[in-house]
């Protein structure tokens, strides 16, 4: 029985490294190209699994070598892939990622089999999610599928963590059925029409997302840290300065780590003071995991282990400050 169920995309990432991004119409000589398992759904599943949670992945791949390789990779992390469909005639999702010498990235996603996934694929496998603590959903499957899944799990009393990326218009009062929304500053700006540049503007945007219905909002700002806003509090956690190699999957690592922390008794050091992991501990844990992920190339290969994160926390002070 999974503590965390991730419903979302499973992709093969084709990563090309280059000194700088090409201008429109320009051809550059790339430094190298590599292939890595990815997809926001699969990345978040791997992060949650590596960081202490029992995880099931619900999604679809194509009937091709990439699909088989991706299922095998997920299984190697102890993730239940019994609900990953193989769609005949479909190609596996592809993400074409370009990374420059500063560690920044641009991403083009071709959904492939991810677009063939439907709510029925979840409903038919109740044994996988029955009793789970949290369901993670993103926007790399069809919008109508995302919306129906959020409504379905909320109706069954299961907390939903929604990462609305890439951003699509919010419909059907969807955030009213979400426990926690996690967005970065660009996504937060797109969803709220507010410019996010600092802590104050991040809190303002997070509160607007709460006004749209979400109970809790986490808004990440890369090197500027992250804020958490609920009905009763607003918290700020700073980032940690590290040598950045590749920011791919940093956000997914944060989300998977946060979900693992709030859904199960993850052994965070120093330990939480209560029977449950406090949200401040979860924010520290997720921040440390994301910081470690950007020091390594690739998506899933960059996700740290629970031991790695606890060693990092033992040597780095990450204070969480209540701001109002």
N, C-alpha and C positions, 0 to 999 in steps of 0.2 A: 504494500500500500504506500503510495507516494505522499510525502508531506507537501511537496510543491509540484504542480502540474503546469507545464509550459505549453501553450497552444500558439503555434506560430511557424515562422519560416525556417526552412533548412536549405542552405545554399552552399555551393562551392565558391570560395573567394579566389579570384585570380588577381594577385597583387603584383603591381609593377612599380618598381622604385625608380625615381628619377631625380635629378638635381633640382629641377623646378617644374611647375606645371606648364604644359604647352599653351600658347595663346591660340585663339581660333584660327584654324588654317595652317598652323605651324606643326612641323614634324621634328621631334627630338629623338636622340638616341637614348634609350632607357638603359639603366644600370643592370637590372635583372628582373625576371618574372618568376613567381612561385605560386603554388596552389595550396590553399589552406581551407579546412572545413569552416563554414561560417553560417550566416543567416542570423538575424537578431534573435529569433526564437531559440535556435540551437545554441547560440552563444550564451544566452541567459540560462539555459538549461545546464550547460557545462559549468558555468560559474556557480550556480546554486549547488550542483553536485560536488564540485571540487571543494566547496566551502562549507560542507557539512550537512546538506539536506538530502533526503531521499527523493529522487526526481523521476517523473515520467514525461516523455516528450510526445506531443500529439501534433502531427503534421503530415506532409506528403513529399515524396521525391519521385523522380522520373525513373523510367525503365531503362537506365543507362549505367555505365560504370561509376559515374559520380554518385548516383543514388545509393548504390551498394556500398561504396566506400564511406559515405557519410553516415549511414546506419551503423556500420561496423565501428566507426569512430565514436559515435554516441554511446554505443554499448560498452566500449572500452572504459568509459567513465562511470559505469554502473548505472546508467540511465535506462529506464524501461522504454523500449522502442516498439512494444507490441502494437501500439496504435499509430505507428508511422505507416501510411499507405504508400504503396507503389502504384502509380497511375500508368497503365499501359498507354503507349504512344506519346506520353508527355516527356519533356526534358526536365532535368533537375534545375532548380533555381540557380542563377549565376549572379555574383556580384563582382563587377570589374572595379578594382580599387587602385588608385594611383597615390603613392606616398612620396612626398618631397623630402629634401635633406633636413628640413626642420621638423619632420615627424607629422606634418599636416596631411590630411587625406581628402580625396574626392571619391565619391562612390556612385556608380550606376548599377541599378538592380534590375535584372530580368527575372520575373517571378517564376516562370515555368510551372512546375507542378504545384507550387504554393497557391496559384490562382484556382486550382481545381479542388481545393479543400473546402468542406462545408460543415455546418453545425452537426449534421447527421453523423459525421465521422467521430464526433465527441460523444453524442448521445448513445451510440451503440456500444460504448466501452465504459459503462458506468463503474465497473469494478476497478478501473485504473484510478479514477479520481474520487471515488467514494471515501470520505473521511479525510481528504486532503485539507491542508490549512490555508493554502493560497494558490490562486491560478494567475499565471502571468500571460498577458496578451499584448501584442504589438500591432503595427499596421502594415506588415509585409505580406499579409493575406488579403483577400478581398474585403473592402470596407463593410459590406453587408454581413459578411461572415464574422468579422470582428465584433460588430454591434450585437448580432444575435447570440454570440458566445458570452459576451459580457452580461446581457440580460438573463441568459440561461443560468449561469453560475450564481449570479446575485439572487435569483429566485430560489436557488437551492441552498442559500445561506452560506455560501463560500466566498471569502474575501477575494476581490479581484484587484490585482496590481496592473494598471494599464500604462503602457509606454506608447503614446500616440505618435510613433515615428515610423516612416516618414509622415509628416503632417498631412491630414486630410480634414475637410470640414467636419465639425462635431454635429452629429445628427441624433434624433430620437431621444434627446435629453440623456445621452449615454453616460455622462459623468455622474449623474444621480445614482447610478448603479455600480459605481466604482469606489473601492475603499481607498486606494492610493494611486495617484497619478505621478509619474516620474517623467520629467522633460528636461532638456538642456535649455540654455538661454535662448537659442535660436528658435527652438520649437515653442517655448513659452511665449516669445514675442509674436510668433505667427498665430498662435491660438488666441491670444488676448489683445492683439493690436497695440501692445505696450512695448517700448524699447527697454530691454534689460541690459544694464551696464554695470550695476553694482548691487550690494546687499539690499539697499532700500528699494530699488526698482524691482529686484527679484522677489522680495516679500510682497510688493504691490501686485505683481503679476500672479504670484501664487494665490493670493487672496481672491483675485478675480476668478481663477480656476475653481476655487472653493465655491464662489458664488454661482458657478455653472453647475455645481452639484457634488463635486468630489469631496470626500470627508477629509482626506489628507493629501498634501502636495509636497513633492520634493522637486526642487528646481536646482539643477547643477550648472555651474559656470566655469568648468575647466579649472584653470589655474587660480581663479578667484574663489573657489570653494563651492559650497552648496547651502541652500536653506531648506528647512522643513517647516511647513505651516499646517496647523490643525485648528480646530475650533478653540482650543484653550491655550496654545502656545506657538511661538515662532522661534526656531533655533537656527544657529549658523555654525557650520563646520568648515574650517579652512582647508585648503588643499595642502599637499606636501610637495616640496620642491625635489624633483628627481631629474635624472638625465633622460629626456624624452627621445625614444627611438621611433615609436609608431603609436598613434592614438586610436587606431582601429580597435573597436570592441571595448574601449574604456568605459563607455556608458553602459554597455551590456554587462560588463563585469560588476560595475557599481550596483546595477539592478539585481543581478543574481545574488550578489553578496548580501544586499539589504533584505531580499526576500528570504534567504536562508536564515539570516539572523532573527527576523521577526516571526518566522514560521516554525522554528525548532530551537532546541536548547543548544545553540552553537557555543563552544567553549572559547569565548573571547577573553583575551588577557590584556589588562587585568580583568578579572571576572566581574560580571554585572552584580549589583548589590541586591537584586530581587530575584524571585523565582522565575520571572520571565526576563528576556533580554529587553532592556529599555531602549526606546527609540534613539537616544543619544549614543548608546553603545552600537546600535545598528548603523548609525551614520558614520561613526569612527571606523567601524569594521569595513563598510563599503568604500569609504574614502581611501583606506589603506590598500584594499584590493585593487581599486582603480589605479592608484599611483603605481603599484607594482606592475600592472598590466602594460602601461605605456613604456616601460623600460625594455620590453621585448617585442620583436616583430610578429606580425600576424594577428589573427583574431583569437580563436580557441587556444593555439599554442602559447599565447601570452598570458592566459588566465592563471593566476597563482593558486597554490594549494592552501588549505587551512593553516598548516604549519608555517608556510611562508608568510602569511598575513600576520599571524601571531608573533613571529619573530620581528617583523617590521614594526608592529605596534609596541613591542617591548623596547625598541630603540628610537621611536619617534613619538613625540608628544603631539597628539591631535585633540586639542580642547574643543568641546562643544559649548557654545555660548548661547544663553537665552537672550534674545534681543527684544522681546516684548511678550 
